[in-house]
């Protein structure tokens, strides 16, 4: 799928005030691109090139159970609000039980109630050279995933922490977070809980939260919401 715009708003007129027609004001459940399968890797070879998905009340792009996914030069903006399953469960980009993912040179901005990128039970994933900014939850959320590389991204102005490596039951493993610009997020620049083999190097932090220590790395199987 390449070179097209998917408009999720029920009104194409943006209005004079950029906040007056935000996607959360519309009714009904409107998603952008949704691929679902029954098990990890059942779908293969999904390429998204120069796609814009915007103003959807559901997740902009949601993929479950796929392998070999390439997202290149895309713009997923203003997606994910309060329709079922609800706030903080819908995002600009949501990947569940996916393996072999490459996300690069893309924008994931301004989800009213969700994350820019949410990786849930994913493996062998690279997020590089992307902008993840001004989302209503976390910038990049990684949950129970393995072999994840997050590098050379701008993660800016999100309502919680810039990057969260979340613990549910086992924790994530083999996570690399290198050479990102992480700034002006309301929470920490980077939070990590109960993750194994985490490599953090070369990140540039500025203006995150109210704590002078802009990283919070915990080996405990407890998440402290601040």
C-alpha positions as CSV (number, residue, x, y, z in Angstrom):
1,X,0.0,0.0,0.0
2,X,1.6,3.3,-1.0
3,X,1.1,6.9,-2.0
4,X,-2.3,7.7,-0.7
5,X,-4.2,9.5,2.1
6,X,-6.7,7.9,4.4
7,X,-8.9,10.6,5.9
8,X,-10.8,9.5,9.0
9,X,-12.6,12.7,9.8
10,X,-16.3,13.0,8.9
11,X,-15.6,16.6,8.0
12,X,-12.9,17.5,5.5
13,X,-13.0,21.2,6.4
14,X,-10.3,21.7,9.1
15,X,-11.8,25.0,10.3
16,X,-10.0,28.1,11.3
17,X,-9.2,26.8,14.8
18,X,-7.0,23.7,14.6
19,X,-8.5,22.4,17.9
20,X,-12.1,22.9,16.9
21,X,-12.4,19.8,14.7
22,X,-10.1,17.3,16.4
23,X,-11.0,13.7,15.9
24,X,-12.2,13.1,19.4
25,X,-15.2,15.4,18.8
26,X,-16.6,13.2,16.1
27,X,-18.9,10.2,16.9
28,X,-18.7,6.6,15.6
29,X,-15.8,4.3,15.3
30,X,-13.6,5.2,12.4
31,X,-10.3,3.4,11.8
32,X,-7.7,3.8,9.2
33,X,-5.9,0.5,8.3
34,X,-6.7,-2.7,10.3
35,X,-5.1,-6.1,9.6
36,X,-5.8,-9.0,12.0
37,X,-4.8,-12.6,11.9
38,X,-5.1,-15.5,14.3
39,X,-1.4,-16.0,15.2
40,X,2.0,-14.3,15.1
41,X,3.4,-14.2,11.6
42,X,0.3,-15.5,9.8
43,X,0.3,-12.5,7.5
44,X,3.6,-11.8,5.7
45,X,5.3,-9.0,3.7
46,X,3.3,-5.9,4.5
47,X,4.8,-2.7,3.0
48,X,3.4,0.8,3.8
49,X,5.1,3.5,1.8
50,X,4.3,7.2,1.8
51,X,0.9,6.7,3.5
52,X,-1.0,9.4,5.4
53,X,-3.6,8.2,7.9
54,X,-5.2,11.0,10.0
55,X,-8.2,12.0,12.1
56,X,-9.4,8.4,12.9
57,X,-11.3,7.8,16.2
58,X,-9.9,4.2,16.3
59,X,-6.2,3.5,15.8
60,X,-4.8,4.9,12.7
61,X,-3.0,1.7,11.7
62,X,-3.5,-1.5,13.8
63,X,-1.7,-4.8,12.8
64,X,-2.0,-8.0,14.7
65,X,-0.2,-11.2,14.0
66,X,2.0,-10.3,11.0
67,X,5.6,-10.7,10.0
68,X,8.0,-8.8,7.8
69,X,6.4,-5.3,8.1
70,X,7.9,-2.2,6.5
71,X,6.6,1.3,7.3
72,X,8.6,3.9,5.4
73,X,8.0,7.6,4.9
74,X,4.5,7.6,6.5
75,X,2.5,10.1,8.4
76,X,0.0,8.8,11.0
77,X,-1.4,11.8,12.8
78,X,-4.4,12.6,15.2
79,X,-5.6,9.0,15.5
80,X,-6.8,7.1,18.6
81,X,-9.4,8.6,21.0
82,X,-12.2,7.4,23.3
83,X,-14.3,5.1,21.2
84,X,-14.3,1.4,22.3
85,X,-12.0,-0.1,23.5
86,X,-11.3,3.3,25.0
87,X,-8.7,5.9,25.9
88,X,-5.0,4.8,26.0
89,X,-5.8,1.6,24.1
90,X,-5.9,3.2,20.6
91,X,-2.9,4.8,19.0
92,X,-1.5,6.3,15.8
93,X,0.3,3.0,15.2
94,X,-0.5,-0.2,17.1
95,X,1.4,-3.5,16.5
96,X,0.5,-6.6,18.4
97,X,2.2,-10.0,18.1
98,X,4.2,-8.9,15.1
99,X,7.8,-10.0,14.2
100,X,10.3,-8.5,11.8
101,X,9.2,-4.9,11.7
102,X,11.1,-1.9,10.3
103,X,9.7,1.6,10.9
104,X,11.6,4.5,9.6
105,X,11.5,8.1,8.3
106,X,7.9,8.6,9.5
107,X,5.8,10.8,11.7
108,X,3.5,9.6,14.6
109,X,2.1,12.8,16.1
110,X,-0.8,14.2,18.1
111,X,-2.9,11.2,19.1
112,X,-5.4,12.8,21.4
113,X,-5.6,9.9,23.9
114,X,-3.0,7.4,22.8
115,X,0.6,6.8,21.9
116,X,2.5,7.6,18.8
117,X,3.8,4.0,18.5
118,X,2.6,1.1,20.7
119,X,4.5,-2.3,20.4
120,X,2.7,-5.1,22.2
121,X,4.3,-8.6,22.3
122,X,6.5,-7.8,19.3
123,X,9.9,-9.2,18.3
124,X,12.8,-8.1,16.1
125,X,11.6,-4.5,15.6
126,X,13.5,-1.4,14.6
127,X,12.2,2.2,14.9
128,X,14.6,4.7,13.4
129,X,14.7,8.3,12.2
130,X,11.0,9.0,13.1
131,X,9.2,11.9,14.8
132,X,7.0,10.9,17.7
133,X,5.5,14.1,19.2
134,X,2.6,15.7,21.1
135,X,0.7,12.5,21.8
136,X,-1.8,12.3,24.7
137,X,-0.2,9.3,26.3
138,X,3.4,8.0,25.8
139,X,5.5,8.7,22.7
140,X,6.7,5.1,22.2
141,X,5.2,2.3,24.4
142,X,6.9,-1.1,24.4
143,X,5.1,-4.0,26.2
144,X,6.4,-7.6,26.7
145,X,8.5,-7.4,23.6
146,X,12.0,-8.7,22.5
147,X,14.8,-7.5,20.3
148,X,13.6,-4.0,19.9
149,X,15.8,-1.1,18.6
150,X,14.8,2.5,19.0
151,X,17.4,4.8,17.5
152,X,17.9,8.2,16.0
153,X,14.3,9.5,16.6
154,X,12.8,12.7,17.8
155,X,10.5,12.0,20.8
156,X,9.0,15.3,21.9
157,X,6.2,16.9,23.9
158,X,4.2,13.8,24.8
159,X,1.8,14.0,27.7
160,X,3.5,11.2,29.6
161,X,7.1,9.9,29.3
162,X,8.8,9.9,25.9
163,X,9.5,6.2,25.9
164,X,8.1,3.6,28.3
165,X,9.3,-0.1,28.4
166,X,6.4,-1.6,30.3
167,X,6.1,-4.6,32.5
168,X,3.0,-6.8,32.5
169,X,4.1,-10.4,33.4
170,X,7.5,-11.3,32.1
171,X,8.9,-7.9,31.0
172,X,10.7,-7.0,27.8
173,X,14.1,-8.3,26.7
174,X,17.0,-7.1,24.6
175,X,15.9,-3.5,24.2
176,X,18.2,-0.9,22.6
177,X,17.5,2.9,23.0
178,X,20.3,4.8,21.3
179,X,21.0,8.3,19.9
180,X,17.5,9.7,20.3
181,X,16.5,13.3,21.0
182,X,14.0,13.0,23.8
183,X,12.8,16.4,25.1
184,X,9.9,18.3,26.7
185,X,7.8,15.3,27.6
186,X,5.7,15.7,30.7
187,X,7.0,12.5,32.3
188,X,10.5,11.0,32.2
189,X,12.5,11.0,29.0
190,X,12.8,7.2,29.3
191,X,11.1,4.8,31.8
192,X,11.9,1.1,32.0
193,X,10.5,-1.6,34.4
194,X,11.7,-5.2,34.8
195,X,13.4,-5.3,31.3
196,X,16.3,-7.6,30.7
197,X,19.4,-6.6,28.7
198,X,18.6,-3.0,28.1
199,X,21.2,-0.9,26.3
200,X,20.8,2.9,26.6
201,X,23.5,5.2,25.1
202,X,23.9,8.5,23.4
203,X,20.4,9.9,24.0
204,X,20.0,13.6,24.4
205,X,17.5,14.8,27.0
206,X,16.1,18.2,27.6
207,X,13.2,19.5,29.6
208,X,11.5,16.3,30.5
209,X,9.2,16.3,33.5
210,X,10.1,17.9,36.8
211,X,12.8,15.5,37.9
212,X,16.4,16.5,37.1
213,X,17.1,12.7,36.5
214,X,15.3,12.3,33.2
215,X,15.7,8.5,33.0
216,X,14.0,6.0,35.4
217,X,15.3,2.5,35.0
218,X,14.0,-0.1,37.4
219,X,14.6,-3.8,37.7
220,X,11.6,-4.2,39.9
221,X,8.4,-5.9,38.6
222,X,6.4,-2.9,39.7
223,X,5.3,0.2,37.7
224,X,5.1,3.4,39.6
225,X,2.7,5.8,37.9
226,X,3.7,9.4,38.7
